[in-house]
Amino acid sequence: MAQVKQKPVNLTQDALVQALMPDPSAAPPNAIVLSGFLGKSTHPDKWRLYLTAALDRYVEIPEDKILHAVQLGDHGTLLWIPKDMTLQLHQAQPEHIQAEFLDGAITANHVGVPAINPFFVGGAVRLISITPSGHVYCHTPLGTSCGGGTQQ
């Protein structure tokens, strides 16, 4: 029986990997992924990420601190930012918070419920954090899993 020659597969590195970890020998980024709706800021060097579909709560992020972004059309935007970055939560009363605090139970108490998109579970915000050791943690106020990550 004759062997069939397979054509080489033309694979390319995903844009996320290229942006955050182009060198495979490097440590994974110490980043957090925020999900919301991207909008202009009153400051030319910043972007607003609205955390609710009502657009009543948002954080402002300097453009040079955004490590990567994926826009999901009508479903919002995912932003990768440094996990230790300090953000100011804008709502009825401004409040300073660490980006990593959006990474767990505080989200349930302070952020609220955004519109439905693939990164929301049951109408509750779903956040994904990537640790320096390469673990992906998925956090939801409802305690449901994002699938594929470790739930916290």
PyMOL CGO cylinders between C-alpha atoms (Angstrom):
from pymol import cmd
from pymol.cgo import CYLINDER

trace = [
    CYLINDER, 0.00, 0.00, 0.00, 1.39, 3.41, -0.96, 0.3, 1, 1, 1, 1, 1, 1,
    CYLINDER, 1.39, 3.41, -0.96, 1.89, 6.02, 1.72, 0.3, 1, 1, 1, 1, 1, 1,
    CYLINDER, 1.89, 6.02, 1.72, -0.06, 9.24, 1.30, 0.3, 1, 1, 1, 1, 1, 1,
    CYLINDER, -0.06, 9.24, 1.30, 2.07, 12.33, 1.72, 0.3, 1, 1, 1, 1, 1, 1,
    CYLINDER, 2.07, 12.33, 1.72, 0.44, 14.85, 3.98, 0.3, 1, 1, 1, 1, 1, 1,
    CYLINDER, 0.44, 14.85, 3.98, 0.81, 18.49, 3.22, 0.3, 1, 1, 1, 1, 1, 1,
    CYLINDER, 0.81, 18.49, 3.22, 2.51, 20.52, 5.96, 0.3, 1, 1, 1, 1, 1, 1,
    CYLINDER, 2.51, 20.52, 5.96, 0.06, 22.40, 8.13, 0.3, 1, 1, 1, 1, 1, 1,
    CYLINDER, 0.06, 22.40, 8.13, 0.52, 26.16, 8.06, 0.3, 1, 1, 1, 1, 1, 1,
    CYLINDER, 0.52, 26.16, 8.06, -0.06, 27.08, 11.68, 0.3, 1, 1, 1, 1, 1, 1,
    CYLINDER, -0.06, 27.08, 11.68, 0.59, 30.46, 13.19, 0.3, 1, 1, 1, 1, 1, 1,
    CYLINDER, 0.59, 30.46, 13.19, 0.80, 31.58, 16.77, 0.3, 1, 1, 1, 1, 1, 1,
    CYLINDER, 0.80, 31.58, 16.77, -2.45, 33.04, 18.11, 0.3, 1, 1, 1, 1, 1, 1,
    CYLINDER, -2.45, 33.04, 18.11, -2.55, 36.83, 18.47, 0.3, 1, 1, 1, 1, 1, 1,
    CYLINDER, -2.55, 36.83, 18.47, -2.98, 36.56, 22.26, 0.3, 1, 1, 1, 1, 1, 1,
    CYLINDER, -2.98, 36.56, 22.26, 0.17, 34.46, 22.63, 0.3, 1, 1, 1, 1, 1, 1,
    CYLINDER, 0.17, 34.46, 22.63, 2.09, 36.70, 20.24, 0.3, 1, 1, 1, 1, 1, 1,
    CYLINDER, 2.09, 36.70, 20.24, 1.10, 39.81, 22.20, 0.3, 1, 1, 1, 1, 1, 1,
    CYLINDER, 1.10, 39.81, 22.20, 1.63, 38.50, 25.74, 0.3, 1, 1, 1, 1, 1, 1,
    CYLINDER, 1.63, 38.50, 25.74, 4.24, 35.77, 25.40, 0.3, 1, 1, 1, 1, 1, 1,
    CYLINDER, 4.24, 35.77, 25.40, 6.02, 35.79, 22.03, 0.3, 1, 1, 1, 1, 1, 1,
    CYLINDER, 6.02, 35.79, 22.03, 9.01, 34.00, 23.55, 0.3, 1, 1, 1, 1, 1, 1,
    CYLINDER, 9.01, 34.00, 23.55, 7.93, 30.49, 24.59, 0.3, 1, 1, 1, 1, 1, 1,
    CYLINDER, 7.93, 30.49, 24.59, 10.76, 30.31, 27.12, 0.3, 1, 1, 1, 1, 1, 1,
    CYLINDER, 10.76, 30.31, 27.12, 9.50, 33.42, 28.96, 0.3, 1, 1, 1, 1, 1, 1,
    CYLINDER, 9.50, 33.42, 28.96, 7.35, 33.32, 32.07, 0.3, 1, 1, 1, 1, 1, 1,
    CYLINDER, 7.35, 33.32, 32.07, 3.61, 33.81, 31.53, 0.3, 1, 1, 1, 1, 1, 1,
    CYLINDER, 3.61, 33.81, 31.53, 2.39, 37.37, 32.04, 0.3, 1, 1, 1, 1, 1, 1,
    CYLINDER, 2.39, 37.37, 32.04, 1.21, 38.50, 35.45, 0.3, 1, 1, 1, 1, 1, 1,
    CYLINDER, 1.21, 38.50, 35.45, -2.04, 39.73, 33.96, 0.3, 1, 1, 1, 1, 1, 1,
    CYLINDER, -2.04, 39.73, 33.96, -5.74, 39.84, 34.62, 0.3, 1, 1, 1, 1, 1, 1,
    CYLINDER, -5.74, 39.84, 34.62, -8.48, 39.82, 32.01, 0.3, 1, 1, 1, 1, 1, 1,
    CYLINDER, -8.48, 39.82, 32.01, -11.31, 42.28, 32.47, 0.3, 1, 1, 1, 1, 1, 1,
    CYLINDER, -11.31, 42.28, 32.47, -14.54, 41.95, 30.54, 0.3, 1, 1, 1, 1, 1, 1,
    CYLINDER, -14.54, 41.95, 30.54, -16.82, 44.86, 29.76, 0.3, 1, 1, 1, 1, 1, 1,
    CYLINDER, -16.82, 44.86, 29.76, -17.67, 47.48, 27.18, 0.3, 1, 1, 1, 1, 1, 1,
    CYLINDER, -17.67, 47.48, 27.18, -14.87, 49.68, 25.85, 0.3, 1, 1, 1, 1, 1, 1,
    CYLINDER, -14.87, 49.68, 25.85, -15.50, 53.39, 25.51, 0.3, 1, 1, 1, 1, 1, 1,
    CYLINDER, -15.50, 53.39, 25.51, -13.67, 56.67, 25.09, 0.3, 1, 1, 1, 1, 1, 1,
    CYLINDER, -13.67, 56.67, 25.09, -12.43, 58.57, 28.11, 0.3, 1, 1, 1, 1, 1, 1,
    CYLINDER, -12.43, 58.57, 28.11, -12.35, 62.30, 28.69, 0.3, 1, 1, 1, 1, 1, 1,
    CYLINDER, -12.35, 62.30, 28.69, -8.56, 61.84, 28.83, 0.3, 1, 1, 1, 1, 1, 1,
    CYLINDER, -8.56, 61.84, 28.83, -6.93, 61.27, 25.41, 0.3, 1, 1, 1, 1, 1, 1,
    CYLINDER, -6.93, 61.27, 25.41, -4.47, 58.64, 26.71, 0.3, 1, 1, 1, 1, 1, 1,
    CYLINDER, -4.47, 58.64, 26.71, -7.05, 56.50, 28.55, 0.3, 1, 1, 1, 1, 1, 1,
    CYLINDER, -7.05, 56.50, 28.55, -9.93, 54.15, 27.76, 0.3, 1, 1, 1, 1, 1, 1,
    CYLINDER, -9.93, 54.15, 27.76, -13.02, 53.40, 29.82, 0.3, 1, 1, 1, 1, 1, 1,
    CYLINDER, -13.02, 53.40, 29.82, -14.09, 49.84, 30.41, 0.3, 1, 1, 1, 1, 1, 1,
    CYLINDER, -14.09, 49.84, 30.41, -17.74, 49.88, 31.44, 0.3, 1, 1, 1, 1, 1, 1,
    CYLINDER, -17.74, 49.88, 31.44, -18.46, 46.99, 33.78, 0.3, 1, 1, 1, 1, 1, 1,
    CYLINDER, -18.46, 46.99, 33.78, -22.25, 46.99, 33.30, 0.3, 1, 1, 1, 1, 1, 1,
    CYLINDER, -22.25, 46.99, 33.30, -24.53, 47.22, 30.30, 0.3, 1, 1, 1, 1, 1, 1,
    CYLINDER, -24.53, 47.22, 30.30, -26.15, 50.21, 32.00, 0.3, 1, 1, 1, 1, 1, 1,
    CYLINDER, -26.15, 50.21, 32.00, -22.78, 51.97, 31.56, 0.3, 1, 1, 1, 1, 1, 1,
    CYLINDER, -22.78, 51.97, 31.56, -23.01, 53.25, 35.15, 0.3, 1, 1, 1, 1, 1, 1,
    CYLINDER, -23.01, 53.25, 35.15, -19.79, 51.71, 36.47, 0.3, 1, 1, 1, 1, 1, 1,
    CYLINDER, -19.79, 51.71, 36.47, -16.42, 51.85, 34.79, 0.3, 1, 1, 1, 1, 1, 1,
    CYLINDER, -16.42, 51.85, 34.79, -12.68, 51.89, 35.27, 0.3, 1, 1, 1, 1, 1, 1,
    CYLINDER, -12.68, 51.89, 35.27, -10.29, 54.05, 33.28, 0.3, 1, 1, 1, 1, 1, 1,
    CYLINDER, -10.29, 54.05, 33.28, -7.20, 52.34, 31.95, 0.3, 1, 1, 1, 1, 1, 1,
    CYLINDER, -7.20, 52.34, 31.95, -4.18, 54.12, 30.43, 0.3, 1, 1, 1, 1, 1, 1,
    CYLINDER, -4.18, 54.12, 30.43, -3.75, 52.93, 26.85, 0.3, 1, 1, 1, 1, 1, 1,
    CYLINDER, -3.75, 52.93, 26.85, -0.08, 52.09, 27.42, 0.3, 1, 1, 1, 1, 1, 1,
    CYLINDER, -0.08, 52.09, 27.42, -1.08, 49.68, 30.24, 0.3, 1, 1, 1, 1, 1, 1,
    CYLINDER, -1.08, 49.68, 30.24, -3.38, 47.59, 28.03, 0.3, 1, 1, 1, 1, 1, 1,
    CYLINDER, -3.38, 47.59, 28.03, -1.38, 44.45, 27.27, 0.3, 1, 1, 1, 1, 1, 1,
    CYLINDER, -1.38, 44.45, 27.27, -3.89, 42.99, 24.81, 0.3, 1, 1, 1, 1, 1, 1,
    CYLINDER, -3.89, 42.99, 24.81, -7.50, 43.48, 23.77, 0.3, 1, 1, 1, 1, 1, 1,
    CYLINDER, -7.50, 43.48, 23.77, -10.09, 41.34, 22.04, 0.3, 1, 1, 1, 1, 1, 1,
    CYLINDER, -10.09, 41.34, 22.04, -13.25, 43.06, 20.89, 0.3, 1, 1, 1, 1, 1, 1,
    CYLINDER, -13.25, 43.06, 20.89, -16.31, 40.81, 20.78, 0.3, 1, 1, 1, 1, 1, 1,
    CYLINDER, -16.31, 40.81, 20.78, -18.64, 43.05, 18.77, 0.3, 1, 1, 1, 1, 1, 1,
    CYLINDER, -18.64, 43.05, 18.77, -21.93, 43.65, 20.57, 0.3, 1, 1, 1, 1, 1, 1,
    CYLINDER, -21.93, 43.65, 20.57, -20.74, 41.39, 23.39, 0.3, 1, 1, 1, 1, 1, 1,
    CYLINDER, -20.74, 41.39, 23.39, -18.08, 43.76, 24.70, 0.3, 1, 1, 1, 1, 1, 1,
    CYLINDER, -18.08, 43.76, 24.70, -14.32, 43.63, 25.02, 0.3, 1, 1, 1, 1, 1, 1,
    CYLINDER, -14.32, 43.63, 25.02, -11.72, 41.63, 26.90, 0.3, 1, 1, 1, 1, 1, 1,
    CYLINDER, -11.72, 41.63, 26.90, -8.73, 43.63, 28.17, 0.3, 1, 1, 1, 1, 1, 1,
    CYLINDER, -8.73, 43.63, 28.17, -5.53, 42.13, 29.56, 0.3, 1, 1, 1, 1, 1, 1,
    CYLINDER, -5.53, 42.13, 29.56, -3.89, 44.50, 32.04, 0.3, 1, 1, 1, 1, 1, 1,
    CYLINDER, -3.89, 44.50, 32.04, -1.19, 44.14, 34.73, 0.3, 1, 1, 1, 1, 1, 1,
    CYLINDER, -1.19, 44.14, 34.73, -2.67, 42.36, 37.73, 0.3, 1, 1, 1, 1, 1, 1,
    CYLINDER, -2.67, 42.36, 37.73, -1.09, 44.77, 40.23, 0.3, 1, 1, 1, 1, 1, 1,
    CYLINDER, -1.09, 44.77, 40.23, -2.32, 47.90, 38.46, 0.3, 1, 1, 1, 1, 1, 1,
    CYLINDER, -2.32, 47.90, 38.46, -4.38, 50.32, 40.57, 0.3, 1, 1, 1, 1, 1, 1,
    CYLINDER, -4.38, 50.32, 40.57, -7.70, 51.25, 39.02, 0.3, 1, 1, 1, 1, 1, 1,
    CYLINDER, -7.70, 51.25, 39.02, -10.29, 53.79, 40.07, 0.3, 1, 1, 1, 1, 1, 1,
    CYLINDER, -10.29, 53.79, 40.07, -13.82, 52.43, 40.02, 0.3, 1, 1, 1, 1, 1, 1,
    CYLINDER, -13.82, 52.43, 40.02, -16.22, 55.17, 38.91, 0.3, 1, 1, 1, 1, 1, 1,
    CYLINDER, -16.22, 55.17, 38.91, -19.79, 54.88, 40.11, 0.3, 1, 1, 1, 1, 1, 1,
    CYLINDER, -19.79, 54.88, 40.11, -21.98, 56.99, 42.42, 0.3, 1, 1, 1, 1, 1, 1,
    CYLINDER, -21.98, 56.99, 42.42, -18.88, 57.57, 44.60, 0.3, 1, 1, 1, 1, 1, 1,
    CYLINDER, -18.88, 57.57, 44.60, -15.36, 56.99, 43.12, 0.3, 1, 1, 1, 1, 1, 1,
    CYLINDER, -15.36, 56.99, 43.12, -13.35, 54.30, 44.88, 0.3, 1, 1, 1, 1, 1, 1,
    CYLINDER, -13.35, 54.30, 44.88, -9.70, 53.23, 44.38, 0.3, 1, 1, 1, 1, 1, 1,
    CYLINDER, -9.70, 53.23, 44.38, -9.15, 49.51, 43.92, 0.3, 1, 1, 1, 1, 1, 1,
    CYLINDER, -9.15, 49.51, 43.92, -6.38, 47.13, 42.83, 0.3, 1, 1, 1, 1, 1, 1,
    CYLINDER, -6.38, 47.13, 42.83, -7.03, 45.36, 39.52, 0.3, 1, 1, 1, 1, 1, 1,
    CYLINDER, -7.03, 45.36, 39.52, -6.62, 42.00, 41.26, 0.3, 1, 1, 1, 1, 1, 1,
    CYLINDER, -6.62, 42.00, 41.26, -9.56, 42.85, 43.55, 0.3, 1, 1, 1, 1, 1, 1,
    CYLINDER, -9.56, 42.85, 43.55, -11.80, 42.56, 40.50, 0.3, 1, 1, 1, 1, 1, 1,
    CYLINDER, -11.80, 42.56, 40.50, -10.58, 38.98, 40.47, 0.3, 1, 1, 1, 1, 1, 1,
    CYLINDER, -10.58, 38.98, 40.47, -12.92, 37.43, 43.04, 0.3, 1, 1, 1, 1, 1, 1,
    CYLINDER, -12.92, 37.43, 43.04, -15.69, 37.98, 45.54, 0.3, 1, 1, 1, 1, 1, 1,
    CYLINDER, -15.69, 37.98, 45.54, -15.27, 41.76, 45.55, 0.3, 1, 1, 1, 1, 1, 1,
    CYLINDER, -15.27, 41.76, 45.55, -16.50, 41.71, 41.97, 0.3, 1, 1, 1, 1, 1, 1,
    CYLINDER, -16.50, 41.71, 41.97, -19.82, 40.31, 43.12, 0.3, 1, 1, 1, 1, 1, 1,
    CYLINDER, -19.82, 40.31, 43.12, -20.24, 43.09, 45.67, 0.3, 1, 1, 1, 1, 1, 1,
    CYLINDER, -20.24, 43.09, 45.67, -18.92, 46.09, 43.73, 0.3, 1, 1, 1, 1, 1, 1,
    CYLINDER, -18.92, 46.09, 43.73, -18.98, 45.54, 40.01, 0.3, 1, 1, 1, 1, 1, 1,
    CYLINDER, -18.98, 45.54, 40.01, -22.55, 44.49, 39.32, 0.3, 1, 1, 1, 1, 1, 1,
    CYLINDER, -22.55, 44.49, 39.32, -24.11, 42.54, 36.50, 0.3, 1, 1, 1, 1, 1, 1,
    CYLINDER, -24.11, 42.54, 36.50, -23.16, 43.26, 32.88, 0.3, 1, 1, 1, 1, 1, 1,
    CYLINDER, -23.16, 43.26, 32.88, -25.02, 42.29, 29.74, 0.3, 1, 1, 1, 1, 1, 1,
    CYLINDER, -25.02, 42.29, 29.74, -24.82, 38.73, 28.51, 0.3, 1, 1, 1, 1, 1, 1,
    CYLINDER, -24.82, 38.73, 28.51, -21.77, 37.74, 26.48, 0.3, 1, 1, 1, 1, 1, 1,
    CYLINDER, -21.77, 37.74, 26.48, -19.70, 34.57, 26.15, 0.3, 1, 1, 1, 1, 1, 1,
    CYLINDER, -19.70, 34.57, 26.15, -17.51, 35.63, 29.08, 0.3, 1, 1, 1, 1, 1, 1,
    CYLINDER, -17.51, 35.63, 29.08, -20.43, 36.12, 31.45, 0.3, 1, 1, 1, 1, 1, 1,
    CYLINDER, -20.43, 36.12, 31.45, -22.08, 33.28, 33.34, 0.3, 1, 1, 1, 1, 1, 1,
    CYLINDER, -22.08, 33.28, 33.34, -25.74, 33.60, 34.12, 0.3, 1, 1, 1, 1, 1, 1,
    CYLINDER, -25.74, 33.60, 34.12, -25.55, 37.37, 33.72, 0.3, 1, 1, 1, 1, 1, 1,
    CYLINDER, -25.55, 37.37, 33.72, -22.66, 37.68, 36.21, 0.3, 1, 1, 1, 1, 1, 1,
    CYLINDER, -22.66, 37.68, 36.21, -19.22, 38.91, 35.22, 0.3, 1, 1, 1, 1, 1, 1,
    CYLINDER, -19.22, 38.91, 35.22, -16.60, 36.24, 34.61, 0.3, 1, 1, 1, 1, 1, 1,
    CYLINDER, -16.60, 36.24, 34.61, -12.96, 37.17, 35.15, 0.3, 1, 1, 1, 1, 1, 1,
    CYLINDER, -12.96, 37.17, 35.15, -9.93, 35.17, 34.17, 0.3, 1, 1, 1, 1, 1, 1,
    CYLINDER, -9.93, 35.17, 34.17, -6.51, 35.69, 35.73, 0.3, 1, 1, 1, 1, 1, 1,
    CYLINDER, -6.51, 35.69, 35.73, -3.21, 34.28, 34.53, 0.3, 1, 1, 1, 1, 1, 1,
    CYLINDER, -3.21, 34.28, 34.53, -0.61, 33.73, 37.26, 0.3, 1, 1, 1, 1, 1, 1,
    CYLINDER, -0.61, 33.73, 37.26, 3.17, 33.90, 36.77, 0.3, 1, 1, 1, 1, 1, 1,
    CYLINDER, 3.17, 33.90, 36.77, 3.25, 30.10, 37.07, 0.3, 1, 1, 1, 1, 1, 1,
    CYLINDER, 3.25, 30.10, 37.07, 0.88, 29.80, 34.11, 0.3, 1, 1, 1, 1, 1, 1,
    CYLINDER, 0.88, 29.80, 34.11, -2.29, 28.79, 35.91, 0.3, 1, 1, 1, 1, 1, 1,
    CYLINDER, -2.29, 28.79, 35.91, -5.52, 30.21, 34.56, 0.3, 1, 1, 1, 1, 1, 1,
    CYLINDER, -5.52, 30.21, 34.56, -8.08, 30.97, 37.23, 0.3, 1, 1, 1, 1, 1, 1,
    CYLINDER, -8.08, 30.97, 37.23, -11.69, 31.59, 36.46, 0.3, 1, 1, 1, 1, 1, 1,
    CYLINDER, -11.69, 31.59, 36.46, -13.74, 33.59, 38.93, 0.3, 1, 1, 1, 1, 1, 1,
    CYLINDER, -13.74, 33.59, 38.93, -17.48, 34.12, 38.98, 0.3, 1, 1, 1, 1, 1, 1,
    CYLINDER, -17.48, 34.12, 38.98, -19.72, 35.44, 41.72, 0.3, 1, 1, 1, 1, 1, 1,
    CYLINDER, -19.72, 35.44, 41.72, -22.05, 32.51, 41.06, 0.3, 1, 1, 1, 1, 1, 1,
    CYLINDER, -22.05, 32.51, 41.06, -19.27, 29.97, 41.56, 0.3, 1, 1, 1, 1, 1, 1,
    CYLINDER, -19.27, 29.97, 41.56, -19.74, 28.41, 38.15, 0.3, 1, 1, 1, 1, 1, 1,
    CYLINDER, -19.74, 28.41, 38.15, -16.84, 27.36, 35.98, 0.3, 1, 1, 1, 1, 1, 1,
    CYLINDER, -16.84, 27.36, 35.98, -15.73, 29.14, 32.82, 0.3, 1, 1, 1, 1, 1, 1,
    CYLINDER, -15.73, 29.14, 32.82, -14.61, 25.82, 31.41, 0.3, 1, 1, 1, 1, 1, 1,
    CYLINDER, -14.61, 25.82, 31.41, -11.00, 24.88, 30.97, 0.3, 1, 1, 1, 1, 1, 1,
    CYLINDER, -11.00, 24.88, 30.97, -9.71, 26.96, 33.88, 0.3, 1, 1, 1, 1, 1, 1,
    CYLINDER, -9.71, 26.96, 33.88, -9.42, 26.41, 37.57, 0.3, 1, 1, 1, 1, 1, 1,
    CYLINDER, -9.42, 26.41, 37.57, -12.38, 27.87, 39.39, 0.3, 1, 1, 1, 1, 1, 1,
    CYLINDER, -12.38, 27.87, 39.39, -11.97, 30.06, 42.47, 0.3, 1, 1, 1, 1, 1, 1,
]
cmd.load_cgo(trace, "trace")
